[in-house]
Amino acid sequence: MNLNDSKKKTTVAGVPPSAQAYFIAQLLKKSGPLERSVVCLLESEEDAYLFAATLKIFVPTLSPFVFPEWDCLPYDKTSPSSKVMGQRLCVLSSLLMNTHHLILTTAKAISQFLPPKACLSHRFFNALSTEKAIRQPLLHYLSQNGYHHLDTVRQVGDYAVRGGLIDLYPANEPNPLRLDFFDDDIDSLKSFSVETQLSLESRDSFQLSPISEVILTEKTIEQFRQSYRELFGTRLQENPLYQSITKGIPFQGMEHWLPLFYEKPQTFFDYLDRPLFIFNARAWDGLDGFTEKVNSYYAFRQESLKLNQDLYNPLEPSTFYLSEHTLKKGISSFDQIELTAFSPKGAEDFGARVFPFLRLKHENRREVYNLLKKHVAEASKKVVFAAVTPGSLEVMKTALQSLKIPLTVRAWSEIEQQKDLSPSLLVLPLSRGFETSTFQVITEEDIYGVRLSKKPQNTEKLKKKNLLEIAQFQEGDFLVHEEYGIGAYGGLVTLSIQKAQHDCVCLMYADGDKLYVPVENLNVLSFYANKFSATSMDRLGSTAWQVRKARTQEKIKEMAEKLAKIAAQRYIIEAQSYFPPDTFEEFSNLFPYPETDDQLRTIQEVLEDLSKNTPMDRLVCGDVGFGKTEIALRAAFVVGSRKAQVAILAPTTILARQHFETFQHRFRGSSLKIALISRFQSPAETKKIRDALAEGDIDIIIGTHSLLSSSTHFKNLGLLIIDEEQHFGVTQKEKIKSLYPEAHILALSATPIPRTLQMAMSGIRDLSLITTPPIERLPVHTWVMAYDDLIIKEALIREQQRGGQSFFVCPRISDIGPALRNLSKLLPNFKLAVAHGGLAPKDLEQVMIDFCDRRYDVLIATNIIESGLDIPSANTLIVYRSDLFGLAQTYQLRGRVGRSKKQGYAYFTFTQDKQLTQTAERRLEVLQSLRSLGASFQVASYDMDIRGSGNILGEEQSGQIENVGVGLYHHMLEDALAELKSSTDKSAPLETHWAPQINLGVEVLIPPSYIPDDGLRLSLYQRISGLATKEETESFQAEMIDRFGPLPRETENLIHIVSLRNLCKDLNIHKLESGPHGVLITFYKNTFADPEKIVRFIQKSCGTIKVRPDQKLVILKVWKSATHLIKGISGLLTELRES
């Protein structure tokens, strides 16, 4: 079979999905240079990228193109990202140049109409590094082809001009480019790093293609105006899309009207010349439900338009998408190869099969290893082990070598030429294995059940981790050591212990004393206070700390008893249990985005809670825009489908209305009745809704505080969802529980108040954390600065020029008038709107609707916009006098921007002549430091430190846990609760917080030559000290190697020492010390965990292990190297634990 030969349709059997890339690689090798384009259709875009990486392993010289789908919803209000559109246009440009490539794509990606070939054919820009008189033509090209003019280049499609330098980021380049001009001539051309902005390597040439599929020219603008008038020729003066395009200004989401910009849009097929399509039956799975989804979104936009809620005039689906029938008919007109794992009659057979070794169970790792060893020994063909990443390759290599399997790391070409049957190992990103007549591929998922390089999620561990990571400590901050009390953090120090280097954290105590904590034991430290606080340090050797700690412990024991009673009370009340209906999966599939791991885990936790006969009381803590609303939607669907009522409580009328629209859209087609109750309604309307609610005629009610009034009655309340839970007072929440004690309660919050977080972390409430950002979400660039008109003006203009909107937030209503007058002077052509709680309800609602409809460029508002609003086109935030806001408020405000794929910008300003209070300054410092996505849990934790966690059982929120600090307080509370549990449940293990001390005279550190940044090293030390299982350790090793390269010996020692520490904790070993004649073991409080085990262990040792009179254990054995020492001790202790 040859890819260049004509074949109308051929079916090839014996090609399971895991072998598809290998099949195509073999065809490519056999066929020689491509004489036409080959299009491989895959089930999903993720499959396409993995497929490309796999193909390059089989054929290293291959450079396949991926033609991606738009990364936005049908009829969205945001544009596809520049990266995606640029990548699509790069593929189209290569097709226009008549070059032949392998193109990997999906049915969805090729179902959209595209710009006509004639429009793109002259839209490419090529230049050499020696090009003359090119500066002005280049700038003209960038401005005319969708590139964004910014101060700093961060993403594909950005460009920046600074004197003689032009930085730009083409879609076809892995890194942005820096052009240094002498007059109008290129003097040098280099790539540079986005992270450091430093130049990397010289380049000889570059090629640019447009970055948007809608190219604004006089012709396309006029074509759009004419087509738009013909289709929607009403209210054009009020239509922001029409007005913006008329002025030649890009409009967020304008690509969703792409067919109107071109007289004759074309399809993907029009760009192809005699192509070959390769696909299997799964290729069409991506279209399942897509047509229905497109029609559903179209109907929703139409309905909103009729109700006058939106000025979005959607194009009919048939004008923008090919139907599945038309798409398949188009492909059938070209040559095709259909692949199948089965053997239909008359099909050619490639001979690959799913590998039967995949039937392994992964619960018992030892059983899997034994089967694996036996299989390799008996194999009659080559066995190839496939790791997803270089990091997981190293972990697999170590594990397999420990089984005495003779492994060799080989490239695929070496495996093909290999004469013997010795096992091989390589990086090959397959999820499942396969076999042919000559070899078998076994993947890491086949062995482990999961990918090693995937970070494991451990909710319990997340709940109990220290409230601040050590990497965020600054020298001088106060930390608590569980045994020695409060000291000041003095940084990382490398000590020589038994002539071996060992990294430690230095703590400084009163009278100049210092304590060095080994990095493997950082889990005994917790944050106490900022370095600016007036905190007294303890004295080493003094009893004051132990007395203070003991006094606190007594109080905590009393509190634990009260907490236990509260928890017990919860289990006395009987609630109705709810199980997902048969249509639950269908409802879930309406969610247009892939769920993150955290979302899936949280959904499962909520479903389990609802299925119990005890009332759910769960807090879902997740960053703004991380998908908490979807959790609420699914929970509401489950309960509502079982004929019980659901109430959704929101802090503001605007957010309640937004939830109402979201629920209406998602529940379209269901029989559930949804209603909104708010202050925008007349008393008669409100009474009518309340009456219907009491009669049970309303299934889901959405409202604000008014839902808590005594005049609101439910017939059968099954679930209460509290959104932005931090905005409701303790009394309000307790009132709900007292009125409806049997109702399930689901609370959602990005930044829970300290008391709420404390209750969740101590087990009174259940806690779910959503810390994984949606795909392609970017962290918001944040600046804390003195107010400057020039910077603010530039920021707002930049946002408008890229087709977006901005928020300008003031702390008080009295600040809005001056801000409006000032911005009107700075930006006379901008459309400005005002929103605050002092406006009449109807006026406020209209302003927000108009802003959502893009009729305004800037919304000047109070923090009324803080709660949950989702306006993807608004991506710049200015906060005036930000020092007057609380930490959680500023964090919530920042969450209003950066909610789409576009970069968000936030400026937190303060007046230059005003001295900030210490607390305000600290809060702004914290905000600027939290640049990563998913930091909301940290914000709540910081707030707990700044404000105090309050009294867990009462209303007070400003108290300080001064005696021992928040982190240790929680440890002690956990201990007390565990002790209470163990007194009633003898099988419950009692958690105690002590750390084994290990001194084996080996080097233990992450060398600065491996990771130069102290803060990053410290953060990794923190993670390493928290590794608790073998699976976590293997995953972490794989991640380290992938990020930083092969592990240095000292770092390998560190990871092994942490595993050894966990073994010691299991065996109640407090100290492990090596000397010239062997190893000394000291047990915690001189107590053997299991004396009988110790006796058997000593008897088996043939005299090499003895017990001293002081109850210490001596191992009389000397190992020849540090590596052998660690492995030998680990082996002996594992034997002791399992004996």
Secondary structure, 3 states (H helix, E strand, C coil): CCCCCCCCEEEEECCCHHHHHHHHHHHHHHHCCCCCCEEEEECCHHHHHHHHHHHHHHCCCCCCEEECCCCCCCCCCCCCCHHHHHHHHHHHHHHHCCCCCEEEEECCCCCECECCHHHHCCCCEEEECCCCCCHHHHHHHHHHCCCEECCCCCCCCEEEEECCEEEECCCCCCCCEEEEEECCEEEEEEEECCCCCCEEEECCEEEECCCCCCCCCHHHHHHHHHHHHHHHCCCHHHCHHHHHHHCCCCCCCHHHHHHHHCCCCECHHHHCCCCEEEEEHHHHHHHCCHHHHHHHHHHHHHHHHHCCCCCCCCCCHHHCECCHHHHHHHHHCCEEEEECCCCCCCCEECCCEECHHHHCCCCCHHHHHHHHHHHHHHCCCEEEEEECCHHHHHHHHHHHHHCCCCCEECCHHHHHHCCCCCCEEEECCCCCCEECCCEEEEEHHHHHCCCCCCCCCCHHHHHHCCCCCHHHCCCCCEEEECCCEEEEEEEEEEEEECCEEEEEEEEECHHHCEEEEEHHHHHHEEEEECCCCCCCCCCCCCCHHHHHHHHHHHHHHHHHHHHHHHHHHHHHCCCCCCCCCCCHHHHHCCCCCCCCHHHHHHHHHHHHHHCCCCCCEEEEEECCCCCHHHHHHHHHHHHHHCCCEEEEECCCHHHHHHHHHHHHHHCCCCCCCEEEECCCCCHHHHHHHHHHHHHCCCCEEEECHHHHCCCCCCCCEEEEEECCHHHCCHHHHHHHHHHCCCCEEEEEECCCCHHHHHHHHCCCCEEEEECCCCCCCCCCEEEEEECCHHHHHHHHHHHHHCCCEEEEECCCHHHHHHHHHHHHHHCCCCCEEEECCCCCHHHHHHHHHHHHCCCCCEEEECHHHCCCCCCCCEEEEEECCHHHCCHHHHHHHHCCCCCCCCCCEEEEEECCCCCCCHHHHHHHHHHHHCCCCCCHHHHHHHHHHHHCCCCCCCCCCCCCCCCCCHHHHHHHHHHHHHHHHHHHCCCCCCCCCCCCEEECCCCECCCCCCCCCHHHHHHHHHHHHCCCCHHHHHHHHHHHHHHHCCCCHHHHHHHHHHHHHHHHHHCCEEEEEEECCEEEEEEHHHCCCCHHHHHHHHHHCCCCEEECCCCCEEECCCCCCHHHHHHHHHHHHHHHHHC
